[in-house]
Amino acid sequence: MSLDDSELRMLSQNLGLVPGGLIPKVRGVVKKGALNVKTAMQQDLRKSDYFKVAARSVDFEEVSSGAFGQTNIAAEIGPNKSRHAAAGLAGIAYFGGANGGGGTVRDPSEALADEAPNFEKYLLDVLEGLI
């Protein structure tokens, strides 16, 4: 499943033109969206009889950066081996194993797609008047 994020990418290119005072608000929207996707992924894993333990490994991390007057605000969401050893099971839960089995948990991109309308709404609320 692919997600058309071209409009978000275009918007992210223009965020360098946004006044610096909005950056913390945009960061808050990104964190809330990441938390919602993380929660959805954990719920999907908990529904599985075989892979529910992998839900403990799902978390998110902000990976923002900046240089040359540009600020990139992003988050990585998914299983984390540092958080729980069962993180390795998540790949099998989502995509199946080499010898069959697994692939019974909803693809994480669907959790992202579910959150996209909320993310867009709150981001536009923050940027209202600038676009």
Beta strands, then each sheet from edge to edge (+ up, - down):
strand 1: 58-62
strand 2: 65-67
strand 3: 70-72
strand 4: 75-79
sheet 1: 1+ 4-
sheet 2: 2+ 3-
end
